Amino acid sequence: MYDFDCEHCGGKVAEHLMDREAFRHKGTFVILERVPIGICGKCGARYFDASVLRRVAEVGRGLRSCERKEDIAVVGY
């Protein structure tokens, strides 16, 4: 899925399975667990497949139920 050159620096993008990845969707956050993402080995740019972004949108719109909900701390700097 992720085997291409980075659009920012030309480095190689490789797939990494992330334990947790947070996404912002219409004013809320959706956290996906065990999600494959592409990360450039040179500059660290992150890439997300359309299937991952569709999953975020489905959860954010309430079309797919979530496994659990967690509280997160929010602090102004």
GROMACS elastic network, one bead per residue, 0.5 to 0.9 nm:
[ bonds ]
;  ai    aj funct       b0    kb
    1     4     6  0.89279   500
    1    14     6  0.86638   500
    1    15     6  0.72689   500
    1    36     6  0.89361   500
    1    37     6  0.88938   500
    1    38     6  0.82441   500
    1    49     6  0.76499   500
    2    13     6  0.61910   500
    2    14     6  0.53955   500
    2    15     6  0.52409   500
    2    16     6  0.88786   500
    2    36     6  0.89609   500
    2    37     6  0.75540   500
    2    38     6  0.54212   500
    2    39     6  0.83444   500
    2    47     6  0.81458   500
    2    48     6  0.88450   500
    2    49     6  0.81722   500
    3    12     6  0.71842   500
    3    13     6  0.56657   500
    3    14     6  0.55839   500
    3    15     6  0.73546   500
    3    38     6  0.81102   500
    4     7     6  0.89594   500
    4    10     6  0.89362   500
    4    11     6  0.84905   500
    4    12     6  0.60179   500
    4    13     6  0.54866   500
    4    14     6  0.76081   500
    5     8     6  0.87320   500
    5     9     6  0.81495   500
    5    10     6  0.51590   500
    5    11     6  0.54922   500
    5    13     6  0.57871   500
    5    40     6  0.79976   500
    6     9     6  0.57164   500
    6    11     6  0.51585   500
    6    12     6  0.59385   500
    6    13     6  0.58902   500
    6    39     6  0.86786   500
    6    40     6  0.61524   500
    6    41     6  0.89179   500
    6    42     6  0.85999   500
    6    43     6  0.84901   500
    6    45     6  0.75215   500
    7    10     6  0.59211   500
    7    11     6  0.82054   500
    7    45     6  0.89010   500
    8    11     6  0.80757   500
    8    43     6  0.79296   500
    8    45     6  0.76306   500
    9    12     6  0.89396   500
    9    40     6  0.86445   500
    9    42     6  0.74029   500
    9    43     6  0.67441   500
    9    45     6  0.89300   500
   10    13     6  0.88631   500
   10    40     6  0.87000   500
   10    42     6  0.82026   500
   11    40     6  0.60298   500
   11    41     6  0.62910   500
   11    42     6  0.52060   500
   11    43     6  0.72416   500
   12    39     6  0.82653   500
   12    40     6  0.55385   500
   12    41     6  0.58691   500
   12    42     6  0.70996   500
   13    38     6  0.57656   500
   13    39     6  0.52423   500
   13    41     6  0.61824   500
   13    42     6  0.84546   500
   13    44     6  0.87171   500
   13    45     6  0.83467   500
   13    46     6  0.84399   500
   13    47     6  0.82513   500
   14    37     6  0.81706   500
   14    38     6  0.52814   500
   14    39     6  0.56186   500
   14    40     6  0.64086   500
   14    41     6  0.72041   500
   15    36     6  0.63000   500
   15    37     6  0.55697   500
   15    39     6  0.64613   500
   15    40     6  0.89427   500
   16    35     6  0.82181   500
   16    36     6  0.55655   500
   16    37     6  0.55011   500
   16    38     6  0.61134   500
   16    39     6  0.68801   500
   17    20     6  0.88949   500
   17    34     6  0.59436   500
   17    35     6  0.55247   500
   17    37     6  0.64243   500
   17    38     6  0.87659   500
   18    21     6  0.65707   500
   18    32     6  0.88159   500
   18    33     6  0.69449   500
   18    34     6  0.53266   500
   18    35     6  0.53236   500
   18    36     6  0.61494   500
   18    37     6  0.71208   500
   19    32     6  0.81615   500
   19    33     6  0.52363   500
   19    35     6  0.68664   500
   20    31     6  0.64722   500
   20    32     6  0.56850   500
   20    34     6  0.62703   500
   20    35     6  0.70329   500
   21    30     6  0.83756   500
   21    31     6  0.55560   500
   21    32     6  0.54378   500
   21    33     6  0.64926   500
   21    34     6  0.82851   500
   21    35     6  0.71430   500
   22    29     6  0.65373   500
   22    30     6  0.57738   500
   22    32     6  0.64962   500
   22    33     6  0.88735   500
   23    28     6  0.84066   500
   23    29     6  0.55444   500
   23    30     6  0.51983   500
   23    31     6  0.61436   500
   23    32     6  0.79474   500
   23    53     6  0.87243   500
   23    56     6  0.71643   500
   24    27     6  0.66018   500
   24    28     6  0.57188   500
   24    30     6  0.62945   500
   24    31     6  0.87234   500
   24    56     6  0.85731   500
   24    60     6  0.88946   500
   25    28     6  0.52873   500
   25    29     6  0.58294   500
   25    30     6  0.68793   500
   25    56     6  0.73284   500
   25    57     6  0.69232   500
   25    60     6  0.61021   500
   25    61     6  0.87812   500
   26    29     6  0.81679   500
   26    60     6  0.76174   500
   28    60     6  0.74529   500
   29    60     6  0.78419   500
   30    56     6  0.63305   500
   30    57     6  0.87502   500
   30    59     6  0.71517   500
   30    60     6  0.66653   500
   31    56     6  0.81032   500
   32    35     6  0.61870   500
   32    52     6  0.87541   500
   32    55     6  0.86476   500
   32    56     6  0.76764   500
   35    52     6  0.76173   500
   36    48     6  0.79968   500
   36    49     6  0.83991   500
   36    52     6  0.80587   500
   37    46     6  0.69883   500
   37    47     6  0.59639   500
   37    48     6  0.53927   500
   37    49     6  0.71496   500
   37    52     6  0.83632   500
   38    45     6  0.81056   500
   38    46     6  0.56143   500
   38    48     6  0.63446   500
   38    49     6  0.80969   500
   39    42     6  0.87878   500
   39    43     6  0.84957   500
   39    44     6  0.56292   500
   39    45     6  0.56438   500
   39    47     6  0.62521   500
   40    43     6  0.57749   500
   40    45     6  0.52209   500
   40    46     6  0.66196   500
   40    47     6  0.82813   500
   41    44     6  0.58486   500
   41    45     6  0.82343   500
   42    45     6  0.82724   500
   48    51     6  0.81846   500
   48    52     6  0.63259   500
   48    53     6  0.68853   500
   49    52     6  0.53997   500
   49    53     6  0.66676   500
   49    54     6  0.88245   500
   50    53     6  0.50779   500
   50    54     6  0.60568   500
   50    55     6  0.86270   500
   51    54     6  0.50461   500
   51    55     6  0.63037   500
   51    56     6  0.87991   500
   52    55     6  0.51766   500
   52    56     6  0.64525   500
   52    57     6  0.88414   500
   53    56     6  0.50323   500
   53    57     6  0.62771   500
   53    58     6  0.86549   500
   54    57     6  0.50643   500
   54    58     6  0.61292   500
   54    59     6  0.86756   500
   55    58     6  0.50642   500
   55    59     6  0.62589   500
   55    60     6  0.84763   500
   55    64     6  0.80130   500
   56    59     6  0.53060   500
   56    60     6  0.59999   500
   56    61     6  0.85739   500
   57    61     6  0.59793   500
   57    62     6  0.84410   500
   57    63     6  0.83417   500
   57    64     6  0.89684   500
   58    61     6  0.52801   500
   58    62     6  0.61463   500
   58    64     6  0.54022   500
   58    65     6  0.85410   500
   59    62     6  0.50813   500
   59    63     6  0.58768   500
   59    65     6  0.63424   500
   59    66     6  0.67053   500
   60    63     6  0.76500   500
   60    64     6  0.81696   500
   61    64     6  0.77980   500
   62    65     6  0.64027   500
   62    66     6  0.85055   500
   65    68     6  0.88087   500
   66    69     6  0.72998   500
